[in-house]
Amino acid sequence: MSFKPPAFVPPLPYDPPDTVAVHEFLFGDEDDYGRRPKAESKPPFTCGVTGKAYSAFEVKERIELLARALASDLGWRVNEGSEMEKVIGIYSLNTIDTLTVSWATHRLSGVSCPISSAYSELELTNLLTSVNCKALFTCKPLLDQALSAAAAVGIPSRHVYLLDLPSQSANDSQLPFSAKSVDRLIKEARSMTSLPRLQWSKGQGARQTAFMCTSSGTSGLPKCVKMSHKNVIANILQVSTFDSISNHTEAEMGLGVLPLSHGYALNMISLNSVYRGDSIVILQAFDLFQTLEVVEKYSLRRLWLIPSMITAITKAISLVKRYDLSSVRTVVTAASPLDQETSVLFSGLFPNCKLIQAYGLTEASVILTMVDQNDIMHGSSGSLLPAVQARLIDSNGQDINEHDRAGELWVRSSGVMLGYHNNEAATREMITEDGWLRTGDLVEFRQSPKGNDQIFIVDRIKELIKVRGMQVAPAELESFLLLHPAIIDVAVVPVPSESAGELPMAYVVKSPLAKDRDELALQEELYNHVKKSLSQYKHLDGGIEFIDSIPKTISGKTRRAILKERAKALVRDRKILAQIATEWQEKAEYDESAIIQVIEFDSEEDEDY
């Protein structure tokens, strides 16, 4: 049996087209594809710092001109060569031109590869090599790392381009070479010959890769997800169709603080907002003060967040109340589940706002379920989007056909990825022969009071750790840690964190060489070993514990469930000790103050005598 969207969810207005590129779907003739007319749309992106923005018509022109300049610079022809020979990476903080670069790449029938700005030079080099990147867009704060990585993989420095940031956040030091910015490329293109139109055959949009985004799948090392143009367009239609239930009739302003390299920010926030005619106010990173200022300044109606950001807001109530946030009507959260306590606290701060949970994964391009504003259940990730089928599979591989019983969620839709780049084995492991995507998430279907099926994420079968919405693969950290001579075996598991959701923690078996070493010093050394080479969200901020042996099954597989429970107990013990220490500190401070007051009182009494 397969589960389907509830009856209140309308069907897609038409089948996702398979002969157009993403930019044509978003900026072509709106009569063909149903997007809000460009003349009635807000500027797709607005800089939250400067207010700079381009209209939908201007963005369309900038796409064409930037593509023209890149074709000249890189020697590419629009309708010749494979898209995998035309990969352009984007390694940058958020800017209002980030998506323009992606769309210009698509205009050349190429592939856009968004890269996390948190990547270290080593991680960046490995990714550029993996995807055979030919050019790279970056920003001034990341330029040194970008140039080093580009040189390591053979990308000429003249093919490293700059995305402009607001002046106060950019490093204005003298550049080591004459880097071309997006604006300079566009200026040069105005005197160039126009490009020929894309000439795609029937089905090419379903076969051709549009984006390659990193993901760890259900386990293992990071992989590049190949999303086709049809995959992306299908998900835009699925989300916008579901969203139409809430009578989203006017173009509105939304918050764009999540990294645009993340699938949720790329597809769900940016591309869907452009289709709806909304404007996303871009910030480079989440800063609570700046975020609240932007919400007030631009009267934002929709906030796109992740649970760790919502937690940060609920812990700063006095600060939040200084701002006029009455414009906010909808908050959408995804990337990891939001606990009920935080949800209730947040709803209390925004009584006129609907808190909407969504669920998806990069391999599904991206969103699979959303909560309907008229049928909200705390803890629910909502109902299936239109044209999404789902199955629940038990541990014996059998279908679960009833409600309130957990099984692994399998899904099938037009958004399911083409596969992993250069990794057929991982693709076969993830997608069945008949097109079902194994999510690796343990899920229950429950009926809402209105009788609609909604999904609840019970646990993750997959081993991924979610740190502030970012995926951390234990296998990647374990492989890296084993390079250290002091480690003979290691297992990385998540520990709960109020601020980050989860944090990586390592259980380490010391090698004979390190048997007698001071453990505190070794913990610091191992922490720094990770810190100097991997992204910040992969740092072992959950701790490092030494253990005699890693518990394993007869077949040699790590018994992570045992270590997870042990780690949770350790965190509970830490909290108890911290609470005791706080209470003793408060008591000591109180007693000291009382003693001072008594002494002062006694001295005054003595003087009276």
N, C-alpha and C positions, 0 to 999 in steps of 0.2 A: 504494500500500500504506500502511496505517496501522499504527503500533505500538500495542500494548495492554498493560495491566498483566500481569505474570507470573502464572503459574498459582497461586502461593502466596497471591496477594492476593485476599481474599474479596470477593464482590460487595456492593453496598450492601444493608442489611437491608430497605429499602423505598425507593420513589421519594421524592425530596424533596418535601414538601408545598408547595402553592402557594396555600393559603388562610389561612395564619397568619403573623403578624408574628414577628420574631426573638425578642422578649421572651416571646411566648406559647410558642414552641418550647422556650425554655430554662427557663421558670418555670411552664409550664402543667402539665397532668397527665402525669407521667412515663410512665404506662402507654401513652400514645399515641405517644410519640416516643423512648422508650428511653434517656433520660438517667438517670444515677444518681439514685435517690430523694433528694429534698431532705433528708430526715431522716438519711440516711447521708453526706451531702456535707459537706465542710468549708466554712467561710465563703468566698464567692467571692473576696474581696479582703481582705488584711490589711495595715495600715500597717507598713512595716518599721521606722519610727522609734518609734512609740508602741504598736504592737501592737493598735490599735483595729481592730475587724472587725464585720461584720454577718452573721448566718446567712443561708442561702438564703431562708428564710421571711421574714426581716426585709427583705432586698433586694427581694423581690417586693412587700411592703407599701410600701416606700419608692418604688418605681416608680409604683405606683398613686397615692400621695399627691402625689408631685412632679408627675405629669401633671395631677392635679386642680388644683393651685395654678397651674401654667402656663396651663392652659385658662382659668382665671379672669383671670389677669394679662394674657394676650395676646388674650383674646376669641375663642378658637378653639373650634370644635365638632368632636367626635371624628369624625363620619361625614359631614362637609361640607367641600367645597373640595378642591383638588388638593394632593398632598403637597408640590409645589414652591412652594406658598404658605405652607408651614409649615416653613421651614428654620431650624434652631437650630445655631449654631456653638459649638464647644468649643475655646477657645484658652487652654490651661493646662498647667502641669506635671502630672505624674501624680498622681492622688489615688484613694482607694478609692471615690469617688462618680462618677468620670468616666463609666463605662459606665452607671451608673444614670440619668444625664442622657440618654444616647443612647436607652436603653430607654423612658424616660418620653416622649421625643419620638416614638418609634414607637407608644406607647400612644395618642398623639393623631393617629396616621396622618400623622406628619410625617417630615422627613428630618434625620438627624444629620450634621453636617459637622465632622469632627475636623480641627483646624488645628495645624500644627507650632508649638510654643512658641518655636522658633528664628526664626520669621518677624519681619521688621522691620515697623514701622508701615505703610510703603508697601505691602509685600507683603500684609499683613493687610487693608488697605483695598481693594486690588484684588480679593482673593478674596471678601470680603464683598459687594462690588458684583456680582461675577460670579455668585454663587449666590443673590442677592437675599435675604440673611440677615435674619431678623426679630428675633432675640434672640441674645445672646452670653453664654456662661459663660466666666469667666476666674478668675484667682487674684491675690492681692495683689501679688506681684512683677511681674505683667504688666498690672496694672490701668490704669496711665496710658496705655500704648499701646492697650489695648483701648478705653478711653473715647474717645481721639482718633480712632481708626479708626471706631468706632461713630458718633460725631458726624458724621464725614465722609460716611457713607453713609445717614444719617437714622435710625439706631437710637436711640431715646430712652435716656437714661442709666438710667431705671427698668427698662429691659429688658436691662441688663447685670448679670448675677448672678455670685455668687462661689462657687467651690469651695474648701473649707477645706483648708489644708495643715497639717502638724505645726507647732506654735507656734514652734519654734526656727528654722524656715526661712521663716516668713511675715514680711512687713513690717507691723509693728503700728502704724504711724503712723496718725494720724486720717484717716479716709476723707473725700473731698470731698462725699459724699452718703450717704444711708442705703441702702447696697447690701444686697440680700437674699441671704443665703446659702442653700445647699441645705437646711440644717437649719431655717432660718426658714421657708422655703417649705413644707416638710413639716409644720411645726408649725401654720401657718395653715390647711393643707388639712384638718386633722383635724375642723374644724368645718364643712367644706363638703359639699355634696351629692355623692354618688357619680356617677361618669361612666358613660354608657351603654357597653355592650360594642361592640367593633369589629364592624362588619358588612361583611365582605369577600365579594365574589363569587368564583366559581370562576376561578382564574388570576390573581387580583389580586396575590398575593404574587410572581408571576413578572414582573408588569408594573410594580409600584410600587417606587420607589427607597427603600432603607433608609439607605444611607450615600453621601455624596459625599466621596471622598478624592482628594488631589492626586497626580498622576503626570505624567511627561513623555512617556509612551508610548515609541515607538522613537526619537523625535527631537522637536525643536521645543520650544516654550514649555510651561510647566506647564499641565495640563488637569485637570478634575474628572471622576473616574471615577464613574459611576452604578452602584452595586451594588444589585440588587434583594434583597428579603427571601429569595426562593428561591435566588439566587446564594449568599448568605451561609450559609443553612441547608445547601445542597448541600455546600459546602466543609467545614462542621463535620462532616457525616456522612462525607465522604471521608477526612478526617484521622483521625477517631475509629475508623473501620472499619479503616484501615491500622494504626493504633496498637494495635488489639486483637490483632494478631499477636504482640505482645511480652508478652501476658498482663498487661496493665495492669489488675490486679484491685482494687487498693486506692486510695482517694483519697490524694493526696499534696500536698506543698507545693512550689511552684515560684517562680522568681525573675521579678519583673516590673520590670526596670530600663529596658527600651526604651520610647521615647515611645509612648503609646497612640494618637497620631495616625497612626502608621506602620501600614500594612496588616498587616505581619507581627505586630506586637504586638496590634493590634486583633482580627484574626480568628484567627490561628494560636495565639496565646498566650491571650488573654482569653476569647474566646467558646468555643473548644474546651475550655479548662480548666473553665469553668462547666458545660458539658455533661457532662464526665467527673466532676464533683463535686470537683475539685481546688481548692486555694487558691493564689492568686498574691500573693506578698509584694511590695508596691508600694514602689518607691523613685523619687524625682523625677528622678534622673539617675545616670549611671554614675560612681561614685567607688569606686576600687579598694578602699580601706580599708573603706568602709561596706558594699560588696558582700560582701566576705569575712566581715565581722562578722555580717551578716544570714544568710549561708549557714550559719555555725556556730551562731548563736543559734536559728534555726528548724529546724535539721537539714534543710535543703532537699534534695530528692531530684532535682529537675529544674531545670536552668539553661537559660534561653532567652537566647542571646547572638548577637552578630554577630562576624565575623572580627577586627575591630579590637580588640574587647574581649578576645578569646582571645589575641591577640598581646600585649596589655598584661599579661595574667596570666602568660604565658610569660617575660616580661622582668622579672618581679618574683618569682623563685623563692624567694629568702630570705624575703620578706614572706609569700608564700603558705604556706610551711611553718610559720609561727607559728600557723596556724588549723587547727582540726579540721574537715576537709572530707570526712570519710569517709562522710557520709550521701549524697553525690552519686552518683547511679546513671546519670543520662542528661544529656547536654548537647546541645541542639539549636541549630544555627547556620544562618542563612540570610541573605538580603539581598545577599550577594556570595560568590564562591567562596573556600574556605579552602585555602591552599597546603599541600602535603604536609609540608614541613619543620615548619611551625607545628603541624600536626595531630599529628605524631609527638611533638614536645616537650610538647604539652598532654596527650596520652595518658600520657606518662611521669609527669606530675604527678598524674594521676587514674587509676591503674591499674585500679581497680574500676568505672570509668565507661565507658559507651558514648558515643562522639562521633558524633552523627547530623547529616548535612548534609541540608538541605531546599532546594527550589528552587520559585520561583513568581514571580508579579508581581501587582500590584494589579488589573490588568485581568482576572485570572482568579479573583479573590476568595478566597484569594490563592495557596494552595499547590497545586502540581501533582505534585511528586515528593518522596519521602522515602527515606532509607536504612533498610533493614530491619536491626535489631540483630543478626540472625543471618547477614547476608550483606554485610559491610562491605568496601568497596574504597576505598583512599585516593584522593582526588580525585574520587570519584563523588558525584553529587547524588541518587543513588538510583533507585528504580523508580517508574513511573507509579502514581498513586493510583487506587482503583477508579472506574470510570465516566469515566476520562480517556482520550481517544484522541490520538495524536500522529502527525505526519508530518514528514519531513525534506525540504526543498526545496532543490535546487541553484541555482546562479546563473543557470541557463537556465529556471528555473521547473518543472523536472521532479522527480518523486519519487525519493528515494534509498531503495532497498529493502534494502540490505545494512548489516552492522555495520561499525564502524571507518571510516566515511566521513562527513565533516562536511557539514551542511546547516543551513539556517535551521529552527528548531523552530516548527511550527504545532500548535496544540492545539484540541481541542473538548471541552467538558464543560458541565454545568449551572451551573458557576461563572463562565462567561464573562460579562463585564459587559453591562449594557444598552447602554452607549455612553458617549461623552464628553458632558458637559453643554454644550449650545449649540455643538457643534462636529461637525456631520454629516460634514464633509470628513475630519476626523481619524479619525472612527469608521469610515468606509468604507475608509480607508487601513489601519486596524488589523484589521478583521474582514471576511472574505470574505462573499459573498452566501449561501454555504451554511454559515456559522457557524464557520469556522476562524479562530482568533486568531493573528495573526503576532506572535511574541514578539520578533523582532529579535535573538535569540541564536543563535550558531553552535554546534551541538551534534552530538555523536556518540553513537550507541547502541553499547555494548560489552557482551559477555557476561561475567558474573562466573564465577568457578571453579565455582559451583553451577549455571551455565547460565541465569541470569536476566538479562534485559535491564536495563541501567542506563545513565543518561545522564551524559555528561561535557560540561561547558561549555567549549568550546574558545576562544571569543572572543565579542565582542558586535558584531553588525552595526550595532546601534543606536549612536547617538553619546553616550549618557548616560555621565556620570562618576559613579562611586559613591564618596562620601566618608563613611566610617563608616556605610555602609548607606543613606545618604541620596542621593537622585538629584539630580544637577546637570545641567541641560540647557545645553550649550554655546551654543545659539541665544539663550537668555535672557541669559547673560552678555555675549555678543557684541553683542546689541541695546543693552544697557545701556552697555557701554563706548563704543559708537559715539556716544553722546550727548556724550561729552567732546570738546571742540574740538581736542585734541592728537592725536586718532586719526582716520585716514582709512580704515583697514581693520584687521580683527582676526580671529584664529581662536583658539579656546580648545580645548585638548586635555588629556587626563589624563596625569599623571606618576605612576609608582609610588611608594607611601609605605608604610613598614613599619608605621607607627602608624595610618594612616587608610585603607589600601587604595589609594586614589588621591587626588590633589589636582588642582585646576584650575590650568592654566598658560596664560598668554595670550601669543601672538605678535602683536606690534603693529607696524603700519606708521604712522609719524608723519605727521601732516598738515604742509603747508608752514609753518604757523604755529609748529610745534614742532620744525622741522628742526634748528635750532641750539641747542636747549635741553639743559641738563645731563641726561644720561640717568639718573643715580642719583636726582636730585631728581624727575624725571618719573615714574620707577618708583614712588617713594613716594607721589606725588600720585595716580597711577592706582590704586594699592592702596587708598588711603584713600577714593577715589571710590566703590569697590565696598563697602568696609568700612562706610561710614556709612549705606548704604541697603539692603544685602542681608544675608541670614542669614549667620551665621558660617561654615557649611559651604560657602558659595559664594565665600568670600574667595579671592583668588588666592595661596594659600599654596604653590602649586607654582612660583611665580615669574612674572616678566614679562620677556620678551625682545623686543628690537627687531629688525625684519627689513625688508629693502628691499621685498619683495612677498610676498603670500600665494600659495603654489602652488595653481593651480586647473586644472580640466579645461577643455576647449574650450567646454563648456556653461556654465562659470562656477562649478561646484561646487568647494568647497574640498577639496583632496586631503589629507585629515586623516591618512591613513596615513603620508605623508612626514613631516608635522610630529610625529606620535606617535613615530616612530623617532628623529627629531632630538632630541625632548624626552628620550627614554630615554637616548640617548647623553650628553646634557647632565647628566642625573642621575648616570650612571655616572662622568663626569668629576668632578662635585662630590664624590662619595663617595671617589674616589681622592685628590683634593686634601685632603679632610678627614682621610683616613687618614694621608697624609704629614704633615700638620700635627700630628696626634695623636702620631705616632711621634717627630717632632722635639721636640715638647713634652715627651714622656716622657723622651727622651734628654737634653734640656736639664735637666730636673728631676733626673735621675739623676746627671748630671755635676756639677751644682751641689752636690748632696748629698755626692758623693764628695770634691769639693774642700774643702767645709767640714770633713768628717771628717779629711782629711789635714792641714788647717791646725790643727785642734784637737790632733791627734796630735803634729804637729811641735812645737807650742808646749809640750805637756807634756814632750816629750823634752828641749826646751831647758831647761825648768825643772829637769829631773833633773840636768843638767850643772851 
